[in-house]
């Protein structure tokens, strides 16, 4: 087995601890040390970053093409063609790129990042094709949210067919775009839909999406996408809660500006409770994702409320001293609980 430096150091420290406590003999410890090797350089991470840079350079190259007059003339012919023709051309190009990516993955399944980079290019062409489809069938109704719904299904089917988490991410993003634009269209692009402004709606959307991610774990074809759905669900939820804690359920800036910040305090408390619940869940079930979201957005909530209520009125040292004492008490309590559990295990 091959591990990175951090993982290898952890294993070596554990083996040394077992030897020191005479849990294993020197012979067994030596055998354990020989059973794995430590990777001197994290080539996986380098490959990941390199392909992201390659995609960015590809986009820059496309932009640079616009400076070439001959290519500009070719692009002018493309964009002056009927929308249906442009839609068909991009759809064919997207299909060709997806086929190329699938064939390459079958031949080189170990090249995960380069294969996903090819799929990403296919997604770009696919999104362009859907956009031109909307232009071709536009009736002037302004109901363009249906295009996001179409993109959700197209990306979802492609993601399941090609087993691509990257394409699934675009499906989730399209679903969120559809939800926002569809509720906006239904409300006549007013501030409220069923008495909820946009942040409030996305709080519910994030909760539902997070719940669906747990159901995905029970479905064989969707199990691989459960974690990505879970992450996006928490992301939608906590970003919406953060915005809600600042602006409340107000639909326009004039109403919000006339409101005293203390009237929005209950939204901040709701945000804090959600973050604490995520931390508690993450600690109980060893869920690093939930724990990370909870800690990040709890701090974000504290800093936001600090700027709202105490930035001008409180000395900065006093405010951070209060925070330090609070987290010291939390840490001490957590340490006590950990020690009790550790002693129980040892006993």
Buried (B, 14 or more C-beta within 10 A) or exposed (E): EEBBEEBBEEBBEEBEEBBEEEEBEEEEBEEBBEEEEBEEEEEEEEBBEBBBEEBEEBEEEEEEEEEEEEEEEEEEEEEEBEBEEBBBBBBEBBBEBBEBBBEBBEEEEEBBBBBBBBBBBBBBBBBBBBBBBBBBEEEEEEBBBBBBBBBBEBBBEBBBEBEBBBBBBBBBBBBBBBBBBBBBBEBEEEBBBEEBBBBBBBBBBBBBBBEBBEEBEEEEEBEBBBBBBBBBBBBBBBBBBBBBBBBBBBBEEEEBEEEEEEEBBEBBEBBBEBBBEBBEBBBEEEBEBBBBBBBBBBEBBBEBBBEBBBEEEEEEEEBEEEBEEEEEEEEEEEEEEEEEEEEEEEE
